[in-house]
């Protein structure tokens, strides 16, 4: 079996590629530098030189392999709209060549902001109009592809993908805390976040691929949320103690009265209530998160 991957040498993609290769699957990974190509070769994979903007390369690679995993993204928060445009065009291109086949296309999205103040399940599509204002369109494009018969699937990552010294968006909270000299949280800090260890997230992509290769499968949206309801005050308190910095309460955010820019400003995300459930994901794929949680990771490694 041959699988095409974008992001095959990234934080989570490396784990996915290694696990697939260990299973005897040929991994063709999109690589934009010789350093990344050498890394993939050392893992046992095959580099495909190019970037997410090389549409012809994406189409050809998706067409010639048995499944496509799209984990690549230009992680540039200063130019997020542009990065999202590149992501959208890449998904559309790969999806186009998979029409009329049952080859799985697995794309990456997020749980954050889809439906604040509500425990997000795999069946929830987000609040009304979310697709018009969410900067990253990966999930919505995948849903459109599903409607056209493409075997498209979405893995929604928690806002805090932690492990290996990183904490996802929580890393930005830590950076801001060091810069400000205090750890800020919003309101009473009872708003909830979801999190996942990168090891568990990587394994989920492999399980979703196995699941999507079945002749029939009912679930197409998967929540990579090992911990669904961590109070932000507990996260802030842990960071405060580890960095020996005071806590600082900020006014609570009212999501319904925020502008689009404010709602999806990374500095405001910590003020949103974004709990999530992975019950259906675990039931359908057999995923069982087993690595350390966010608070324990912060305690041991921050």
Buried (B, 14 or more C-beta within 10 A) or exposed (E): EEBBBBBBBBBBBBBBBBBBBEEEBBBBBBBBEEEBBEBBEEBBBBBBEBBBEBBEBBBBBBBEBBBBBBBBBBEEEEEBEEBBBBBBBBBBBBBBBBEEBBBBBBBBBBBBBBBBEBBBBBEBBBBEEBBEEBBBBBBBBBBBBBEEEBBBBBBBBBBBBBBBEBBBBBBBBBEBBEEEEBBBBBBEBEBBBBBBBBBBBBBBBBBBBEBBBEEEBEBBBBBBBBBBBBBBBBBBBBBBBBBEBEBBBEEBBEBEEBEEEEBBEBEBBBBBBBBBBBEBBBEBBEBEBEBBBBBEBBEEBB
